[in-house]
Amino acid sequence: MVERVAAFIREKHLLSEGDRVVAGVSGGADSVCLFHVLVSLRQKMGLTLHAVHVHHGIRGGEADRDAAFVERLAAEWDVPCVVVREDVPARAAEMGLSEEEAGRLLRYAAFRKEAERMGGAKIAVGHHKEDQAETILHNLFRGSALKGLSGMSAVSGDVIRPLLCVGKSEILSYIKEHGLTYCEDSTNACGDYTRNRIRRLLPEICREVNAGAVEHILAAGEKIAQADAWFEEEAERIWAARGVAESGRCGIEARAVAELPEILAGYLILRMIRLRTGSVKDITSAHVEAVRLLAGMETGKRVCLPYGLEAVREYRMLWLKDREIPAGTAEAAAPGGPCAGRLSFSRFPREKNQKIPENRYTKWLDYDKIKGTLSLRTRQPGDYITLKGGGRKSLKSFFIDEKIPRGLRDRIPVLAEENHVLWIVGYRISEYYKITETTKEILQAQADGGEVHGRQDPDSDPGGRGQ
């Protein structure tokens, strides 16, 4: 195991001699295996190794047990260890995310904090072959582009995954061979997490469909990664030859986009958006397709995008530029539609075991708790959201805590009932309006460009409480 992982580290250039490494150690089998392998390589490679364990504040005494176990293990192996305690349910509510996603973000934030404290370190996590297969399937099921279907990279910025070359059975054999112990996380059997559901499917697929299913999924991921890299390179070549970058905008001849195969045109458009914003995180396939179709339209047509951008067809050129938003107008990206902020609503009865959508731009709210008239606007003095437990937080404090730049704060749309904000669009909803077991009717609010996860009744109206 150690030699295989060392060879993989060399092949993928994960570590160099003398590197500083933060190991994320949950106490589970995968992280204990990773930790032991890194300890085994420490002297040979001259590594400076620290361990970080994140206590999620979810599993009570079981979580305390895991934290104590990791501390003992680190002390036994003479590795400095930091235990970071987080209240993941509360933070998930504040961020408007699932506990699964909030936990992931908080873990990596803790890892990076320790890496910075060490003066710059690489972060090692224990993902293995089955994790890779689960990631590819998860992204396939939720509708990902090629990059998502290629799975996790062995190196992602400051994060390395040395165990991607080995499978779960090999990890368990290694642990048994070396007489190691580990902690079982009861939430791994919980059906509330999407990843766990997929994890239960894989063994059945291997039994009932093909014993080599995991290896075949990984091989497909490798091929998809190669295709993704080729399209990226080709888009870069086209941009370098024909693109134009000016102050406040970038552009290319519309004909150059219209003549490309659809998939390559999409990569070129993403290349342009990334040039203007540095990120394509909130760009959906609907946004890309709207811009691509714009290349074949007449001059003057435009498409609204996230990050305060718009795509405009001007004579022979297709431009991406910052758009001007009139004071007091909420900003909501609307592919193919007007650039003023806009929400659409539908109302329907709550059904048993309905899954609440996790999309940033589609939210479900407790309709019965809405008593006044709703408005979509930008922030106003006195605006607040309700936190878990009934406390309040002002919008000003929320923006500061989330490190949202000042220049963007007056452009973010909010859905509000007087000064009580139901939804900071693109961020979180107020705890007071969340769906509970007592909810009878659901109000679905969808920002232009958001995906619909629930029922959609085109004839429904939210009772005149919003427009």
Backbone torsions as a table, in degrees:
resi	resn	phi	psi	omega
1	MET	NA	-49.7	-177.0
2	VAL	-61.6	-42.2	-179.6
3	GLU	-67.3	-39.6	178.9
4	ARG	-63.9	-44.3	-180.0
5	VAL	-66.5	-40.1	178.3
6	ALA	-61.8	-40.5	178.4
7	ALA	-65.2	-39.7	178.4
8	PHE	-65.5	-39.1	177.3
9	ILE	-60.6	-42.3	179.1
10	ARG	-68.4	-44.5	-177.3
11	GLU	-61.0	-43.0	-176.0
12	LYS	-95.5	2.8	178.8
13	HIS	55.6	46.9	-178.6
14	LEU	-76.2	-38.0	-176.9
15	LEU	-138.3	152.9	172.4
16	SER	-121.0	161.3	178.7
17	GLU	-58.7	135.8	178.5
18	GLY	85.1	4.7	-178.8
19	ASP	-68.5	153.5	170.3
20	ARG	-96.8	136.7	-174.1
21	VAL	-134.3	131.3	169.4
22	VAL	-101.1	120.5	177.5
23	ALA	-98.1	122.8	174.0
24	GLY	-79.3	114.8	-174.4
25	VAL	-121.7	107.7	177.9
26	SER	-82.9	-24.6	-173.5
27	GLY	104.0	-9.8	177.0
28	GLY	-75.6	173.3	-175.0
29	ALA	-58.6	-44.3	-175.9
30	ASP	-63.6	-47.1	-176.8
31	SER	-71.5	-33.0	176.8
32	VAL	-66.7	-40.8	176.7
33	CYS	-61.1	-48.5	178.7
34	LEU	-58.1	-46.7	-179.1
35	PHE	-58.5	-45.7	-179.3
36	HIS	-65.2	-41.0	178.8
37	VAL	-62.6	-43.5	179.8
38	LEU	-65.9	-38.6	176.1
39	VAL	-62.3	-38.9	179.4
40	SER	-66.3	-30.3	-179.4
41	LEU	-92.2	-7.4	-172.1
42	ARG	-55.9	-53.6	-175.9
43	GLN	-69.4	-43.4	-178.1
44	LYS	-60.4	-38.8	-176.8
45	MET	-101.5	-1.1	179.3
46	GLY	65.8	37.9	-176.3
47	LEU	-82.0	145.2	167.5
48	THR	-101.2	114.7	-169.1
49	LEU	-115.6	129.5	173.0
50	HIS	-125.1	151.0	177.0
51	ALA	-113.3	144.2	175.3
52	VAL	-130.0	128.8	174.8
53	HIS	-119.2	133.1	179.2
54	VAL	-108.4	118.9	176.1
55	HIS	-88.0	115.7	-171.0
56	HIS	-83.6	-7.5	-179.8
57	GLY	67.7	31.4	-175.8
58	ILE	-115.6	-42.7	-167.8
59	ARG	-101.9	18.3	174.9
60	GLY	57.2	-125.5	-176.9
61	GLY	-62.6	-30.8	178.4
62	GLU	-64.1	-40.9	178.5
63	ALA	-67.7	-38.4	175.9
64	ASP	-61.7	-41.6	177.6
65	ARG	-58.9	-44.8	-178.6
66	ASP	-62.9	-43.6	-179.8
67	ALA	-61.9	-44.7	179.4
68	ALA	-64.4	-39.0	178.9
69	PHE	-61.0	-46.5	-179.2
70	VAL	-64.3	-40.6	177.7
71	GLU	-61.0	-43.6	178.9
72	ARG	-64.3	-42.6	-179.0
73	LEU	-62.6	-45.0	179.8
74	ALA	-63.1	-40.9	178.8
75	ALA	-64.4	-40.9	179.6
76	GLU	-62.1	-36.5	-178.1
77	TRP	-97.5	10.3	174.7
78	ASP	58.9	48.9	179.1
79	VAL	-122.8	127.8	175.3
80	PRO	-58.2	139.6	-175.7
81	CYS	-133.8	137.8	176.2
82	VAL	-120.1	128.6	173.8
83	VAL	-106.4	120.3	-179.7
84	VAL	-106.0	126.5	-178.9
85	ARG	-102.9	128.5	179.4
86	GLU	-130.9	149.8	171.4
87	ASP	-100.0	84.7	-173.4
88	VAL	-61.4	-43.2	178.4
89	PRO	-57.6	-42.9	-179.8
90	ALA	-67.7	-43.0	-179.6
91	ARG	-66.9	-36.1	177.6
92	ALA	-62.2	-41.4	178.3
93	ALA	-64.6	-41.5	179.5
94	GLU	-63.9	-38.6	-175.6
95	MET	-88.8	-8.1	-178.6
96	GLY	69.0	34.3	-177.8
97	LEU	-120.9	166.4	171.2
98	SER	-70.4	157.4	177.8
99	GLU	-61.7	-34.2	179.4
100	GLU	-60.4	-49.6	-178.3
101	GLU	-71.4	-41.5	179.0
102	ALA	-62.1	-41.5	178.5
103	GLY	-60.5	-41.2	179.2
104	ARG	-63.1	-46.2	-179.6
105	LEU	-62.4	-41.6	-178.9
106	LEU	-69.5	-35.9	176.7
107	ARG	-60.7	-50.0	-176.7
108	TYR	-68.2	-31.4	175.3
109	ALA	-63.1	-41.1	178.3
110	ALA	-66.1	-41.7	178.7
111	PHE	-61.2	-43.9	-177.1
112	ARG	-69.3	-34.4	177.6
113	LYS	-61.8	-43.9	178.6
114	GLU	-68.8	-37.2	177.9
115	ALA	-62.0	-40.2	177.7
116	GLU	-67.6	-38.8	179.3
117	ARG	-63.4	-30.0	178.3
118	MET	-78.9	-2.3	-178.8
119	GLY	88.9	20.4	-179.5
120	GLY	105.0	108.6	-178.4
121	ALA	-141.7	158.1	173.3
122	LYS	-86.9	148.9	-176.9
123	ILE	-107.6	117.0	-178.6
124	ALA	-101.2	127.6	177.9
125	VAL	-124.8	160.0	-166.7
126	GLY	-96.3	31.3	178.2
127	HIS	-66.3	138.2	-178.3
128	HIS	-124.8	-169.5	-172.9
129	LYS	-58.9	-46.1	-179.3
130	GLU	-65.7	-35.3	174.8
131	ASP	-60.6	-40.0	178.9
132	GLN	-63.6	-44.9	179.3
133	ALA	-62.6	-41.8	178.1
134	GLU	-61.5	-40.8	-179.8
135	THR	-63.1	-43.9	-179.6
136	ILE	-63.7	-44.4	178.9
137	LEU	-65.1	-43.7	179.3
138	HIS	-57.0	-47.7	-179.5
139	ASN	-66.9	-35.1	176.6
140	LEU	-63.9	-45.7	-176.3
141	PHE	-66.4	-33.3	-176.9
142	ARG	-92.9	-0.1	173.6
143	GLY	88.2	65.0	-176.8
144	SER	-99.7	160.2	172.2
145	ALA	-79.0	-178.9	-176.0
146	LEU	-57.6	-38.0	-177.8
147	LYS	-59.9	-41.8	177.9
148	GLY	-68.5	-34.2	-178.8
149	LEU	-75.0	-11.6	176.7
150	SER	-83.7	-8.7	176.5
151	GLY	83.5	-162.8	-179.1
152	MET	-83.6	143.4	175.4
153	SER	-84.0	149.5	175.1
154	ALA	-61.5	-31.1	175.9
155	VAL	-127.3	123.7	175.6
156	SER	-129.0	89.0	-176.7
157	GLY	65.3	-114.4	-178.7
158	ASP	-93.8	2.0	-177.6
159	VAL	-101.3	132.1	176.8
160	ILE	-121.3	151.5	-177.9
161	ARG	-129.6	80.0	-174.7
162	PRO	-66.6	-19.1	-175.8
163	LEU	-94.7	7.9	179.3
164	LEU	-64.8	-12.8	-179.9
165	CYS	-89.2	-2.4	-177.1
166	VAL	-128.8	158.8	-179.0
167	GLY	-102.3	172.6	-176.6
168	LYS	-61.8	-42.1	-178.6
169	SER	-62.5	-36.8	177.7
170	GLU	-66.6	-37.4	178.4
171	ILE	-63.7	-45.8	-179.5
172	LEU	-65.9	-36.7	177.0
173	SER	-65.2	-40.1	179.2
174	TYR	-62.9	-44.2	179.8
175	ILE	-62.1	-42.8	178.9
176	LYS	-65.5	-43.7	-178.7
177	GLU	-59.5	-37.2	-176.4
178	HIS	-97.2	7.4	177.1
179	GLY	63.9	32.4	-178.8
180	LEU	-87.3	155.8	173.7
181	THR	-117.9	162.3	179.2
182	TYR	-153.1	171.3	-177.5
183	CYS	-105.4	139.4	174.4
184	GLU	-90.6	130.0	177.7
185	ASP	-94.7	115.2	-176.7
186	SER	-62.8	-24.7	-178.8
187	THR	-72.0	-13.8	177.1
188	ASN	-65.6	-21.6	178.0
189	ALA	-95.4	0.5	-176.3
190	CYS	-79.8	132.4	-179.3
191	GLY	-82.2	3.0	-178.2
192	ASP	-76.2	-19.4	-176.0
193	TYR	-101.6	130.6	-178.2
194	THR	-56.6	-43.6	-178.6
195	ARG	-58.3	-39.1	-179.7
196	ASN	-65.8	-36.5	178.7
197	ARG	-63.5	-43.3	178.5
198	ILE	-66.7	-37.4	-179.9
199	ARG	-60.6	-35.4	178.7
200	ARG	-75.0	-25.4	-179.6
201	LEU	-73.4	-37.1	-172.3
202	LEU	-57.4	-49.3	179.5
203	PRO	-59.4	-37.0	179.2
204	GLU	-66.8	-39.3	176.7
205	ILE	-61.4	-42.9	179.8
206	CYS	-64.3	-35.9	180.0
207	ARG	-76.1	-44.2	-168.9
208	GLU	-96.7	-21.7	-174.9
209	VAL	-112.3	-59.5	-177.5
210	ASN	-159.6	125.2	-178.5
211	ALA	-62.7	-24.9	-179.9
212	GLY	-96.9	21.4	-174.2
213	ALA	-57.6	-43.8	-178.5
214	VAL	-60.6	-46.9	-179.9
215	GLU	-63.0	-36.9	179.2
216	HIS	-68.6	-38.4	176.7
217	ILE	-63.0	-43.0	179.7
218	LEU	-64.8	-40.4	179.0
219	ALA	-63.6	-40.4	176.8
220	ALA	-63.3	-40.5	177.4
221	GLY	-59.7	-40.6	178.1
222	GLU	-62.6	-44.9	179.3
223	LYS	-63.9	-41.6	179.4
224	ILE	-64.6	-38.3	177.8
225	ALA	-62.3	-38.9	177.5
226	GLN	-65.8	-41.5	178.5
227	ALA	-64.4	-42.9	178.7
228	ASP	-59.6	-44.0	179.7
229	ALA	-63.3	-38.5	-179.9
230	TRP	-65.8	-45.2	179.2
231	PHE	-63.0	-39.0	176.3
232	GLU	-59.6	-47.6	-178.8
233	GLU	-64.4	-41.1	-179.6
234	GLU	-66.9	-40.6	176.6
235	ALA	-62.9	-39.2	178.1
236	GLU	-64.6	-39.9	179.0
237	ARG	-63.6	-43.7	-179.9
238	ILE	-65.5	-42.7	179.6
239	TRP	-62.8	-44.5	-179.4
240	ALA	-61.2	-33.4	-177.2
241	ALA	-84.1	-30.7	-169.1
242	ARG	-130.9	-7.7	-177.1
243	GLY	-78.9	155.5	178.9
244	VAL	-128.8	126.7	177.4
245	ALA	-117.3	122.9	178.4
246	GLU	-127.9	174.7	178.7
247	SER	-62.7	118.3	176.6
248	GLY	82.5	-1.1	179.3
249	ARG	-161.8	159.7	171.5
250	CYS	-138.7	154.0	-175.0
251	GLY	-158.1	172.5	178.7
252	ILE	-154.1	156.3	177.5
253	GLU	-58.8	130.5	-179.2
254	ALA	-58.5	-35.9	-179.3
255	ARG	-62.8	-34.9	179.7
256	ALA	-63.1	-34.7	178.3
257	VAL	-77.0	-45.1	-176.3
258	ALA	-62.5	-30.0	-176.7
259	GLU	-84.0	-11.7	-177.4
260	LEU	-79.7	152.8	168.9
261	PRO	-56.4	148.7	-173.5
262	GLU	-53.8	-45.0	-175.7
263	ILE	-67.0	-39.0	-179.7
264	LEU	-71.2	-36.6	175.3
265	ALA	-60.1	-38.7	178.2
266	GLY	-62.2	-43.2	178.1
267	TYR	-63.7	-37.9	179.1
268	LEU	-65.8	-42.2	178.3
269	ILE	-63.0	-43.2	177.1
270	LEU	-62.8	-36.7	176.3
271	ARG	-60.6	-40.7	179.9
272	MET	-69.7	-42.6	179.0
273	ILE	-63.0	-42.7	179.1
274	ARG	-62.2	-35.0	177.8
275	LEU	-63.2	-37.3	-177.0
276	ARG	-81.9	-32.0	-170.6
277	THR	-117.8	-20.5	-175.7
278	GLY	82.3	-1.9	-177.4
279	SER	-154.9	151.1	173.1
280	VAL	-125.8	22.3	-173.7
281	LYS	-56.5	-42.4	-175.5
282	ASP	-98.7	11.9	178.3
283	ILE	-88.7	122.6	-178.8
284	THR	-99.6	170.4	176.9
285	SER	-62.3	-30.0	177.9
286	ALA	-64.9	-40.4	177.2
287	HIS	-62.3	-47.8	-177.9
288	VAL	-61.8	-44.7	-178.5
289	GLU	-64.8	-37.3	178.8
290	ALA	-63.4	-40.8	178.6
291	VAL	-68.0	-40.9	179.8
292	ARG	-61.1	-44.1	179.3
293	LEU	-66.8	-29.2	179.0
294	LEU	-60.2	-30.8	-178.9
295	ALA	-62.4	-22.7	179.7
296	GLY	-99.9	7.1	-178.0
297	MET	-97.9	173.6	-178.7
298	GLU	-77.0	164.3	-179.4
299	THR	-61.9	146.5	179.2
300	GLY	98.2	-17.3	178.6
301	LYS	-73.1	149.3	-178.6
302	ARG	-147.1	159.3	179.7
303	VAL	-132.2	135.5	180.0
304	CYS	-88.2	140.2	-178.0
305	LEU	-131.7	161.1	172.3
306	PRO	-62.0	174.3	178.4
307	TYR	66.9	18.7	179.1
308	GLY	72.7	24.4	-179.3
309	LEU	-102.3	158.9	167.4
310	GLU	-142.1	148.3	173.6
311	ALA	-102.2	133.6	-174.9
312	VAL	-131.6	134.5	172.2
313	ARG	-93.0	113.7	179.2
314	GLU	-124.3	104.8	-177.9
315	TYR	55.1	-118.7	-175.9
316	ARG	-88.4	-4.8	-172.5
317	MET	-105.3	150.4	169.7
318	LEU	-112.8	115.9	-174.8
319	TRP	-110.9	145.3	166.7
320	LEU	-113.3	124.2	-176.6
321	LYS	-149.4	163.9	175.2
322	ASP	-68.5	136.8	179.9
323	ARG	-101.0	150.0	176.8
324	GLU	-87.0	127.0	-179.7
325	ILE	-112.1	118.4	-179.0
326	PRO	-57.2	145.3	179.4
327	ALA	-55.2	134.6	178.0
328	GLY	84.1	0.5	178.5
329	THR	-96.4	128.8	178.9
330	ALA	-73.7	141.4	-179.2
331	GLU	-95.2	120.2	174.0
332	ALA	-140.4	123.7	-177.4
333	ALA	-69.8	123.1	-176.5
334	ALA	-125.3	95.3	-179.3
335	PRO	-55.9	121.3	176.5
336	GLY	77.5	2.2	-176.6
337	GLY	-119.6	-173.8	180.0
338	PRO	-68.2	159.2	-175.2
339	CYS	-88.2	-6.0	174.7
340	ALA	-72.2	149.6	-178.5
341	GLY	-62.7	143.5	-178.6
342	ARG	-155.5	137.0	173.5
343	LEU	-119.1	147.1	170.5
344	SER	-113.3	149.5	-174.7
345	PHE	-126.0	151.1	166.4
346	SER	-144.9	154.7	-177.7
347	ARG	-130.4	137.5	-179.5
348	PHE	-157.0	157.6	180.0
349	PRO	-70.7	147.5	177.2
350	ARG	-74.4	133.1	177.5
351	GLU	-108.1	155.3	-178.1
352	LYS	-63.4	136.2	175.7
353	ASN	62.8	24.3	175.4
354	GLN	-68.5	135.8	178.9
355	LYS	-84.9	125.4	-179.2
356	ILE	-76.6	130.6	-177.6
357	PRO	-63.8	147.3	179.9
358	GLU	-110.8	8.9	179.5
359	ASN	-69.1	140.3	-177.2
360	ARG	-62.8	-27.8	-172.2
361	TYR	-113.6	12.6	171.6
362	THR	-132.8	121.5	-177.8
363	LYS	-130.9	147.5	174.1
364	TRP	-105.9	136.1	-177.9
365	LEU	-129.3	154.0	178.1
366	ASP	-76.4	104.4	-175.3
367	TYR	-61.4	-35.4	-174.5
368	ASP	-67.2	-20.4	-178.7
369	LYS	-86.9	-7.4	-179.4
370	ILE	-87.2	117.2	-175.2
371	LYS	-109.3	-27.5	-175.8
372	GLY	-109.6	-161.3	179.4
373	THR	-90.0	134.7	179.0
374	LEU	-89.5	147.9	174.9
375	SER	-136.5	144.6	173.5
376	LEU	-104.3	117.6	-174.4
377	ARG	-156.5	-175.5	171.2
378	THR	-94.6	175.1	-172.8
379	ARG	-63.2	153.3	176.1
380	GLN	-135.4	157.7	177.0
381	PRO	-57.1	136.8	178.6
382	GLY	92.5	-5.3	179.5
383	ASP	-66.4	143.6	179.7
384	TYR	-152.2	163.4	170.6
385	ILE	-121.6	158.1	178.0
386	THR	-96.5	135.8	-179.8
387	LEU	-97.3	168.3	175.3
388	LYS	-60.5	131.6	-177.5
389	GLY	97.7	-8.3	175.5
390	GLY	99.7	-6.6	178.2
391	GLY	-70.0	164.6	-179.9
392	ARG	-115.3	152.4	172.3
393	LYS	-135.2	130.6	178.8
394	SER	-70.2	153.9	177.6
395	LEU	-61.8	-36.1	178.5
396	LYS	-58.6	-46.0	179.7
397	SER	-65.1	-39.1	179.0
398	PHE	-60.9	-47.9	-179.3
399	PHE	-61.9	-39.6	179.1
400	ILE	-65.5	-46.7	-178.9
401	ASP	-62.6	-36.1	-179.7
402	GLU	-85.0	1.8	178.4
403	LYS	56.3	40.5	176.7
404	ILE	-80.9	125.3	-177.2
405	PRO	-55.4	144.4	-179.3
406	ARG	-53.5	-40.3	-176.0
407	GLY	-65.2	-18.0	-179.2
408	LEU	-96.8	-18.7	-170.2
409	ARG	-62.6	-33.2	-179.6
410	ASP	-87.3	6.1	-179.8
411	ARG	-115.3	-3.7	-178.9
412	ILE	-86.3	125.4	-178.5
413	PRO	-75.1	145.9	173.7
414	VAL	-129.2	142.2	172.5
415	LEU	-99.3	118.9	-170.3
416	ALA	-133.9	149.8	169.5
417	GLU	-111.5	99.6	-167.6
418	GLU	56.1	-121.9	-179.1
419	ASN	-95.2	-2.0	178.0
420	HIS	-86.2	112.1	-176.7
421	VAL	-84.0	119.9	177.0
422	LEU	-75.9	-41.6	-172.0
423	TRP	-148.4	122.8	167.4
424	ILE	-87.9	102.4	-167.3
425	VAL	-60.0	126.9	-177.8
426	GLY	91.8	-6.8	-177.9
427	TYR	-124.6	-93.3	-173.3
428	ARG	-140.1	165.7	175.8
429	ILE	-110.2	159.7	179.0
430	SER	-69.7	138.8	-179.8
431	GLU	-58.8	-33.4	-176.2
432	TYR	-61.3	-35.0	-174.7
433	TYR	-95.9	7.7	-178.9
434	LYS	-70.2	153.7	177.8
435	ILE	-69.3	134.5	177.1
436	THR	-130.3	-179.9	178.6
437	GLU	-64.1	-22.8	-178.4
438	THR	-92.0	-4.3	179.9
439	THR	-63.6	131.8	179.3
440	LYS	-103.5	-40.9	179.6
441	GLU	-127.2	142.9	-177.8
442	ILE	-109.5	135.2	170.2
443	LEU	-104.7	117.3	176.6
444	GLN	-94.6	122.6	176.4
445	ALA	-111.4	127.2	-176.5
446	GLN	-128.7	119.9	175.2
447	ALA	-75.1	149.1	178.7
448	ASP	-53.7	128.1	-179.8
449	GLY	96.2	-11.8	179.0
450	GLY	-76.3	155.5	178.8
451	GLU	-87.1	142.6	177.9
452	VAL	-90.5	121.0	179.4
453	HIS	-105.5	-19.7	-176.5
454	GLY	-107.8	-159.4	176.9
455	ARG	-72.8	148.4	177.9
456	GLN	-130.7	112.7	178.7
457	ASP	-110.2	104.4	-174.8
458	PRO	-63.3	-18.6	-178.4
459	ASP	-95.9	-5.3	-176.6
460	SER	-78.0	157.6	178.9
461	ASP	-141.2	136.9	-177.2
462	PRO	-73.6	45.4	171.1
463	GLY	62.7	23.2	-179.9
464	GLY	74.9	8.5	-176.8
465	ARG	-86.8	-7.5	177.6
466	GLY	-155.6	159.4	179.7
467	GLN	-153.1	NA	NA
